[in-house]
């Protein structure tokens, strides 16, 4: 059974061995969310850095080579979130993503599909820190789409009319 103490102990052991998981958190609209999550993750042995600008996130990702990128998609207001994610995937293909949104993001999902990626296991807002720590034990929320896989949308798209 998973609990926060076990996860913290594992992350701390990695940190002590110089292998802490690197997490980049991006939110260009609301500083408090990613700043708080970075503090929590750092206390649990992760190497977490919060950024508030998409260009800064991409510059930092080039040097940091994060294991995970956390983004609240509808809070990326300085660029299109799909462009930021795809640029990071191009730069650092092994990076895993934890993405969430507080509103439908059909343009994001459409652009991912057009670029050969799919979403999976997306969690809605609000995100509890324990849910985030659990997600880090799983696969990325953005993965390569399988050949012939039909689009499967995870974020409510609403009715067209």
RODO-2510 file (C-alpha; in nm, 4 decimals, decimal comma):
residues 161
     n   res          X          Y          Z
     1     x     0,0000     0,0000     0,0000
     2     x     0,1278     0,3455    -0,0898
     3     x     0,1562     0,6173     0,1688
     4     x     0,3265     0,9533     0,1760
     5     x     0,5895     0,8351     0,4260
     6     x     0,7010     0,5489     0,1977
     7     x     0,7129     0,7789    -0,1038
     8     x     0,9044     1,0386     0,0954
     9     x     1,1522     0,7781     0,2156
    10     x     1,2118     0,6532    -0,1399
    11     x     1,2557     1,0075    -0,2726
    12     x     1,4885     1,0908     0,0172
    13     x     1,7010     0,7802    -0,0527
    14     x     1,7334     0,8864    -0,4175
    15     x     1,8236     1,2386    -0,3080
    16     x     2,0945     1,1113    -0,0743
    17     x     2,2346     0,8986    -0,3587
    18     x     2,2452     1,2079    -0,5826
    19     x     1,9618     1,0746    -0,7989
    20     x     1,6654     1,2877    -0,6923
    21     x     1,3815     1,3145    -0,9379
    22     x     1,3834     1,6527    -1,1122
    23     x     1,0433     1,8188    -1,1436
    24     x     0,9739     2,1417    -1,3300
    25     x     0,6456     2,3138    -1,2407
    26     x     0,4961     2,5789    -1,4708
    27     x     0,2111     2,8190    -1,4067
    28     x     0,2348     3,1637    -1,5636
    29     x    -0,0938     3,2911    -1,4176
    30     x    -0,0960     3,1918    -1,0496
    31     x     0,2376     3,1852    -0,8658
    32     x     0,1134     3,0366    -0,5390
    33     x     0,0122     2,6949    -0,6732
    34     x     0,3424     2,5842    -0,8246
    35     x     0,5486     2,7611    -0,5583
    36     x     0,3646     2,5655    -0,2867
    37     x     0,3876     2,2354    -0,4765
    38     x     0,7615     2,2893    -0,5281
    39     x     0,8095     2,3411    -0,1525
    40     x     0,6158     2,0227    -0,0756
    41     x     0,8060     1,8184    -0,3355
    42     x     1,1435     1,9520    -0,2185
    43     x     1,0566     1,8567     0,1400
    44     x     0,9944     1,5015     0,0148
    45     x     1,3330     1,4656    -0,1550
    46     x     1,2535     1,5826    -0,5064
    47     x     1,4503     1,8471    -0,6933
    48     x     1,1521     2,0679    -0,7791
    49     x     1,1657     2,4134    -0,9360
    50     x     0,8697     2,6412    -0,9980
    51     x     0,8696     2,8804    -1,2933
    52     x     0,6169     3,1417    -1,3959
    53     x     0,7095     3,2027    -1,7590
    54     x     0,7020     2,9565    -2,0509
    55     x     1,0261     3,0807    -2,2048
    56     x     1,1999     3,0507    -1,8676
    57     x     1,0603     2,6962    -1,8312
    58     x     1,2023     2,5933    -2,1695
    59     x     1,5423     2,7510    -2,0941
    60     x     1,5572     2,5796    -1,7570
    61     x     1,4435     2,2464    -1,9052
    62     x     1,7350     2,2551    -2,1495
    63     x     1,9795     2,2644    -1,8555
    64     x     1,7850     2,0772    -1,5887
    65     x     1,6595     1,7920    -1,8121
    66     x     1,3588     1,7313    -1,5846
    67     x     1,2211     1,3849    -1,5237
    68     x     0,8725     1,5369    -1,4911
    69     x     0,6989     1,8559    -1,6030
    70     x     0,3889     1,9712    -1,4153
    71     x     0,1632     2,2213    -1,5897
    72     x    -0,1794     2,3657    -1,5250
    73     x    -0,2645     2,4067    -1,8919
    74     x    -0,5250     2,6813    -1,8700
    75     x    -0,2851     2,8845    -1,6514
    76     x    -0,0155     2,8987    -1,9198
    77     x    -0,1115     3,2401    -2,0486
    78     x     0,2101     3,3690    -2,2036
    79     x     0,2145     3,1072    -2,4846
    80     x    -0,0082     2,8324    -2,6173
    81     x     0,0281     2,5419    -2,3724
    82     x     0,0387     2,2875    -2,6545
    83     x     0,3385     2,4668    -2,8096
    84     x     0,5256     2,4679    -2,4766
    85     x     0,4603     2,0965    -2,4190
    86     x     0,5524     1,9954    -2,7739
    87     x     0,8704     2,2042    -2,7668
    88     x     0,9757     2,0404    -2,4402
    89     x     0,8959     1,6942    -2,5817
    90     x     1,1099     1,7724    -2,8852
    91     x     1,3950     1,9012    -2,6665
    92     x     1,3727     1,6280    -2,4010
    93     x     1,1696     1,3261    -2,5265
    94     x     1,2117     1,1228    -2,2082
    95     x     1,0454     1,3892    -1,9917
    96     x     0,7169     1,2747    -1,8381
    97     x     0,4214     1,5083    -1,7991
    98     x     0,1683     1,5708    -1,5258
    99     x    -0,0947     1,7981    -1,6784
   100     x    -0,4251     1,9265    -1,5541
   101     x    -0,6708     2,1992    -1,6466
   102     x    -0,9574     2,3811    -1,4844
   103     x    -1,1529     2,4091    -1,8095
   104     x    -1,1906     2,2210    -2,1388
   105     x    -0,8784     2,2414    -2,3582
   106     x    -0,9828     2,0899    -2,6961
   107     x    -0,7186     2,2861    -2,8880
   108     x    -0,4506     2,1319    -2,6659
   109     x    -0,5761     1,7775    -2,7217
   110     x    -0,6218     1,8331    -3,0953
   111     x    -0,2650     1,9622    -3,1363
   112     x    -0,1265     1,6664    -2,9401
   113     x    -0,3144     1,4215    -3,1650
   114     x    -0,1936     1,5995    -3,4779
   115     x     0,1621     1,5670    -3,3436
   116     x     0,1281     1,1960    -3,2636
   117     x     0,0677     1,2153    -2,8880
   118     x    -0,2198     1,1095    -2,6639
   119     x    -0,3346     1,1906    -2,3119
   120     x    -0,3897     0,9344    -2,0377
   121     x    -0,4670     0,9343    -1,6648
   122     x    -0,5356     1,3093    -1,6516
   123     x    -0,6486     1,4321    -1,3094
   124     x    -0,8903     1,7243    -1,2657
   125     x    -0,8242     2,0284    -1,0514
   126     x    -0,7770     2,0664    -0,7637
   127     x    -0,4706     1,8436    -0,7332
   128     x    -0,3842     1,7135    -0,3883
   129     x    -0,0087     1,6768    -0,3247
   130     x    -0,0614     1,3083    -0,2380
   131     x    -0,2245     1,2532    -0,5807
   132     x     0,0751     1,4178    -0,7451
   133     x     0,3224     1,1987    -0,5578
   134     x     0,1224     0,8921    -0,6614
   135     x     0,1178     1,0064    -1,0254
   136     x     0,4976     1,0273    -1,0258
   137     x     0,5035     0,6491    -0,9812
   138     x     0,3053     0,6018    -1,3041
   139     x     0,3608     0,6726    -1,6702
   140     x     0,3449     1,0183    -1,8239
   141     x     0,0049     1,1716    -1,8910
   142     x     0,1293     1,2486    -2,2442
   143     x     0,2417     0,9465    -2,4444
   144     x     0,3049     0,8561    -2,8075
   145     x    -0,0244     0,7620    -2,9720
   146     x    -0,0356     0,4053    -3,0975
   147     x    -0,0639     0,3434    -3,4711
   148     x    -0,4312     0,3491    -3,5693
   149     x    -0,5446     0,4503    -3,2211
   150     x    -0,8653     0,6552    -3,2408
   151     x    -0,8675     0,9881    -3,0563
   152     x    -0,9777     0,9573    -2,6956
   153     x    -1,0446     1,2887    -2,5308
   154     x    -0,9940     1,3260    -2,1571
   155     x    -1,0996     1,6831    -2,1078
   156     x    -1,4676     1,7684    -2,1469
   157     x    -1,5206     1,9198    -2,4889
   158     x    -1,8778     2,0411    -2,4523
   159     x    -2,1373     2,0377    -2,7256
   160     x    -2,0866     2,2137    -3,0552
   161     x    -2,3625     2,4348    -3,1591
***
